[in-house]
């Protein structure tokens, strides 16, 4: 795992300004196709009327709307746009963290908290691009986003699955499903 030094992180105000530049809307079919990379495989594994959490939902919680349209009940949490921490005291059948984990200042603690919110048999879906090696990292576009502060590798993903005793399913290059 690769971390950005805390001294190089943005202030909360500057971080929020970066997120406000995102143009992710529910009626954007291209964005829905992007999110379908995690939606489709996770939805296929869920029972009807499952309860979920879209963690790091952003200003337009498109993924939660996709799951609700498919018959699930979804709460949202985002530290900037939906900061109601009371949802983090509930239990869920599934949790999504789509293009979120690379923004976490303390990923071990925050991911352990999410894992603890899952019901037995529940799913944690993570979507993030992986750091491949040190050479590729130096020219990687993903590291240039000033809000990205930690970068996962496949070894990190597998380590998390082992730590949690989770079933891990790797879906493509950037979608990871952990079953509790």
C-alpha positions in Angstrom: 0.0 0.0 0.0 1.2 3.5 -0.8 0.3 6.5 1.3 0.6 10.2 0.7 2.3 12.0 3.6 -0.2 13.8 5.9 1.6 17.0 5.3 0.8 16.7 1.6 -2.9 16.3 2.0 -5.4 18.9 1.1 -7.3 20.9 3.7 -10.9 19.8 4.2 -12.0 23.0 2.3 -9.7 22.4 -0.7 -10.7 18.7 -0.7 -14.4 19.7 -0.8 -13.7 22.1 -3.7 -12.2 19.2 -5.7 -15.2 17.0 -5.1 -17.6 19.8 -6.0 -16.0 19.7 -9.5 -17.3 16.1 -10.1 -20.3 16.0 -12.4 -22.0 12.7 -11.4 -25.7 12.9 -12.1 -28.4 10.2 -11.9 -29.5 10.8 -15.5 -25.9 10.5 -16.9 -26.0 7.1 -18.7 -22.2 7.1 -19.1 -21.8 7.4 -15.3 -24.4 4.6 -14.8 -22.4 2.3 -17.2 -19.3 3.1 -15.1 -21.1 2.2 -11.9 -22.6 -0.9 -13.4 -19.1 -2.5 -13.1 -19.8 -2.9 -9.4 -23.6 -2.7 -9.5 -24.2 -5.7 -11.8 -22.1 -8.3 -10.0 -23.1 -7.2 -6.6 -26.8 -7.0 -7.4 -26.6 -10.5 -8.8 -25.4 -11.8 -5.4 -28.1 -10.1 -3.3 -31.5 -11.3 -2.1 -34.5 -9.1 -2.9 -35.1 -6.2 -0.5 -31.5 -6.2 0.8 -30.4 -3.3 3.0 -27.3 -1.5 1.8 -25.0 1.4 2.5 -23.5 3.6 -0.2 -20.4 4.7 1.7 -18.8 7.8 0.1 -21.9 8.5 -2.0 -20.8 11.9 -3.2 -23.1 14.8 -4.0 -25.3 12.7 -6.3 -25.8 9.2 -4.9 -26.3 7.5 -8.2 -25.3 4.0 -7.2 -27.8 4.0 -4.3 -30.5 5.0 -6.7 -29.6 2.1 -9.0 -29.9 -0.3 -6.1 -33.2 1.2 -5.0 -34.6 0.9 -8.5 -33.6 -2.7 -8.4 -35.7 -3.2 -5.2 -33.1 -2.7 -2.4 -33.2 -0.2 0.5 -30.0 1.9 0.6 -28.7 4.5 3.1 -26.0 6.9 2.1 -23.0 8.3 3.9 -20.5 10.8 2.7 -18.4 13.0 5.0 -19.0 16.1 2.9 -22.5 15.5 1.3 -24.4 13.1 3.6 -22.6 13.4 6.9 -25.2 11.7 9.1 -23.0 9.3 11.1 -26.1 7.6 12.6 -26.3 5.4 9.6 -22.9 4.0 10.6 -24.5 2.3 13.6 -26.8 0.1 11.6 -26.3 -3.3 10.1 -26.4 -4.0 6.3 -26.6 -6.8 3.8 -24.2 -5.0 1.5 -22.0 -1.9 1.5 -20.4 -0.2 -1.5 -17.3 2.0 -1.5 -17.0 3.0 -5.1 -13.9 5.1 -5.9 -13.7 5.9 -2.2 -10.9 3.9 -0.5 -8.2 5.9 -2.2 -9.5 8.9 -0.3 -9.3 7.4 3.2 -6.8 8.8 5.7 -7.0 5.7 7.9 -8.1 2.9 5.7 -7.4 0.1 8.2 -9.7 1.7 10.8 -12.4 2.8 8.3 -12.6 -0.4 6.4 -12.7 -2.4 9.7 -15.6 -0.3 10.7 -17.5 -1.0 7.4 -16.7 -4.7 7.8 -18.2 -4.6 11.3 -21.5 -3.2 9.9 -22.1 -6.1 7.6 -24.5 -8.9 8.5 -23.2 -12.5 8.3 -23.2 -13.4 4.6 -23.1 -9.7 3.6 -21.0 -8.2 0.9 -18.6 -5.3 0.9 -18.0 -4.0 -2.7 -14.9 -1.9 -3.3 -14.1 -0.3 -6.6 -10.7 1.3 -6.9 -7.8 1.3 -9.4 -4.8 -0.7 -8.2 -1.2 0.3 -8.0 0.7 -2.2 -10.1 4.3 -1.6 -9.4 6.7 1.3 -8.5 7.7 2.0 -12.1 4.1 2.3 -13.3 3.2 4.3 -10.2 5.5 7.2 -11.1 3.6 8.0 -14.4 0.1 6.8 -13.2 -2.7 9.3 -13.8 -4.6 8.1 -10.7 -2.0 9.3 -8.3 -2.2 12.9 -9.7 -5.7 13.4 -8.2 -4.9 15.5 -5.1 -7.7 13.9 -3.1 -6.2 10.4 -3.5 -4.1 9.7 -0.4 -3.7 5.9 -0.4 -3.3 3.4 -3.1 -4.1 -0.3 -2.9 -2.4 -3.2 -4.6 -3.9 -6.6 -5.2 -1.7 -7.8 -2.3 -3.5 -5.3 -0.1 -6.9 -6.5 -1.3 -5.9 -10.1 -0.6 -4.4 -9.2 2.8 -7.8 -7.6 3.8 -9.7 -10.7 2.7 -7.4 -12.9 4.8 -7.5 -10.6 7.8 -11.3 -10.6 7.7 -11.6 -14.3 6.8 -13.7 -13.1 3.8 -14.5 -14.8 0.5 -12.9 -12.6 -2.1 -14.2 -12.3 -5.6 -12.1 -10.2 -8.0 -14.3 -8.8 -10.8 -12.2 -7.3 -13.5 -9.3 -4.9 -12.8 -10.9 -2.7 -10.2 -13.9 -4.3 -8.5 -13.5 -6.5 -5.4 -16.3 -8.2 -3.6 -15.7 -9.4 0.0 -18.3 -11.8 1.5 -18.5 -12.0 5.3 
